[in-house]
Amino acid sequence: MNTPKHIALLLGLFLSINSYSQKKQNTNINRVKAYKLAFITDQLNLTEKEAEKFWPIYNAHEKLILKLRIEERKITKVDDIDINNQKEIKESVAKKIVNSLMELREKTYLENQVYFKKLKTFLPYKKILKLQIAEKEFRKTLFENLRKRRKRGF
């Protein structure tokens, strides 16, 4: 009968919903990034010179750290077996995962060392400490806002 028309309609509907969902997710990510930028800017009270040097270094660091976190999440998934279900993981696979995690955490540590060395060249220690506190406060505020939204039913 009209099966091809129904399939085409459902496929079109599915694709439009999926596209809308991805756009909304990207918009939310951009809003959070903008909020974080404003929050940190407000907390650090950077001079124009400091801001000019700070933001490229900060953004590059954040991008690399995010990449390392994504890699870590990928490593802890083994053929769709959750790392928390250790009974199904063979010793050789567990060894490979642990070694990979150690390597990634070493990379993260070294990246943080480089990042702080760069910051120390133009920022006073007090502002570097304020940055650490501001990042922690931002995460805390963000999670509190998410909890409030979930309680309201959004």
LUMGUGU-510467 format. One line per 8 residues: number of its first residue (from 1); their letters; for each residue x negated, y negated, z of C-alpha. Coordinates in Angstrom, 1 decimal, decimal comma, always signed. Each point is the difference from the previous one (the first is absolute). Example, Ala and Ser with C-alpha at 12.3 -4.5 7.8 and 13.67 -1.06 7.14 Angstrom:
1) AS) -12,3/+4,5/+7,8; -1,4/-3,4/-0,7
! end
This chain:
1) MNTPKHIA) +0,0/+0,0/+0,0; -1,6/-3,2/+1,2; -2,9/+1,7/+1,8; -2,7/-1,8/-1,9; +1,6/-3,4/+0,8; +0,3/+1,0/+3,7; -3,6/+1,1/+0,1; -1,2/-3,2/-1,7
9) LLLGLFLS) +2,1/-2,1/+2,5; -1,4/+1,8/+3,0; -3,5/-0,2/-1,3; +0,4/-3,7/-0,6; +1,4/-0,5/+3,4; -2,8/+2,0/+1,7; -2,7/-1,9/-1,9; +1,5/-3,4/+0,9
17) INSYSQKK) +0,3/+0,9/+3,7; -3,5/+1,3/+0,1; -1,4/-3,1/-1,7; +1,9/-2,3/+2,4; -1,3/+2,0/+3,0; -3,6/-0,4/-1,2; +0,4/-3,7/-0,6; +1,5/-0,4/+3,5
25) QNTNINRV) -2,9/+1,9/+1,6; -2,6/-2,1/-1,9; +1,9/-3,2/+1,1; -0,1/+1,2/+3,6; -3,7/+0,8/-0,1; -0,7/-3,4/-1,4; +2,1/-1,7/+2,6; -1,9/+1,9/+2,8
33) KAYKLAFI) -3,3/-1,0/-1,6; +1,1/-3,7/-0,2; +1,2/+0,1/+3,6; -3,4/+1,6/+1,1; -1,9/-2,7/-1,9; +2,0/-2,8/+1,7; -0,3/+1,7/+3,4; -3,8/+0,4/-0,2
41) TDQLNLTE) -0,4/-3,5/-1,4; +2,0/-1,5/+2,8; -1,9/+2,0/+2,7; -3,5/-0,7/-1,3; +0,4/-3,6/-0,9; -2,8/+0,3/-2,7; -1,7/-3,0/-1,5; +0,2/-0,4/-3,7
49) KEAEKFWP) -3,5/+1,2/-0,4; +0,6/+3,0/+2,2; +3,2/+0,9/-1,8; -1,7/-0,2/-3,4; -2,6/+2,6/+1,2; +2,3/+2,0/+2,2; +2,9/+1,0/-2,2; -1,9/+1,7/-2,8
57) IYNAHEKL) -2,0/+2,1/+2,6; +3,1/+0,8/+2,0; +2,1/+1,0/-3,0; -2,8/+2,2/-1,4; -0,4/+1,7/+3,4; +3,7/+0,6/+0,4; +0,2/+1,5/-3,5; -2,9/+2,4/+0,7
65) ILKLRIEE) +1,3/+1,0/+3,5; +3,5/+0,7/-1,6; -1,6/+2,1/-2,6; -1,9/+2,0/+2,7; +3,2/+0,5/+2,0; +1,8/+1,3/-3,1; -2,8/+2,4/-0,6; +0,2/+1,2/+3,6
73) RKITKVDD) +3,7/+0,7/-0,4; -0,6/+2,0/-3,2; -2,7/+2,1/+1,7; +2,3/+0,9/+2,9; +2,4/+1,6/-2,5; -1,1/+3,4/-1,3; +2,2/+1,5/-2,7; +3,1/-1,5/+1,6
81) IDINNQKE) -0,9/+1,6/+3,3; +0,1/-2,6/+2,8; -3,2/-0,3/+2,0; +2,1/+0,4/+3,2; +0,8/+3,6/-1,0; -3,4/+1,4/+0,7; +1,0/+3,6/-0,1; +0,3/+0,0/-3,8
89) IKESVAKK) -3,4/-1,7/-0,6; -3,0/+2,2/-0,6; -3,3/-0,8/+1,8; -1,8/-0,9/-3,2; +2,7/-2,5/-0,9; +0,0/-1,4/+3,5; -3,8/-0,5/-0,2; +0,3/-1,8/-3,3
97) IVNSLMEL) +2,7/-2,3/+1,4; -1,9/-0,8/+3,2; -3,2/-0,7/-2,0; +1,9/-2,3/-2,4; +1,7/-1,8/+2,9; -3,4/-0,5/+1,7; -1,4/-1,4/-3,3; +2,9/-2,4/-0,4
105) REKTYLEN) -0,2/-1,2/+3,5; -3,7/-0,6/-0,4; +0,8/-2,1/-3,1; +2,6/-2,0/+1,9; -2,5/-0,6/+2,8; -2,7/-1,2/-2,4; +2,5/-2,2/-1,8; +1,0/-1,6/+3,3
113) QVYFKKLK) -3,7/-0,6/+0,7; -0,5/-1,7/-3,3; +3,2/-2,0/+0,4; -1,0/-1,4/+3,5; -3,5/-0,8/-1,2; +1,5/-2,1/-2,9; +2,4/-1,7/+2,4; -2,8/-0,9/+2,5
121) TFLPYKKI) -1,8/-2,0/-2,7; +2,6/-2,7/-0,1; +2,5/+0,5/+2,8; -0,6/-0,5/+3,7; +0,4/+3,1/+2,2; +3,0/-1,5/+1,7; +1,9/-0,1/-3,3; -1,0/+3,5/-0,9
129) LKLQIAEK) +1,4/+1,1/+3,3; +3,1/-2,0/-0,6; +0,4/+1,8/-3,4; -0,1/+3,4/+1,8; +2,6/-1,2/+2,4; +2,2/-1,6/-2,7; +0,0/+3,2/-2,0; +1,0/+2,0/+3,0
137) EFRKTLFE) +2,8/-2,5/+0,9; +1,2/+0,0/-3,6; +0,4/+3,8/+0,0; +1,8/-0,2/+3,3; +2,3/-2,8/-1,2; +0,7/+1,9/-3,3; +0,9/+3,2/+1,7; +2,2/-1,8/+2,5
145) NLRKRRKR) +1,9/-1,7/-2,9; +0,4/+3,4/-1,7; +1,4/+1,5/+3,2; +2,5/-2,8/+0,4; +1,1/+0,4/-3,6; +0,5/+3,7/+0,5; +2,1/-0,6/+3,2; +2,2/-2,4/-1,9
153) GF) +0,6/+2,7/-2,6; -1,7/-1,6/-3,0
! end
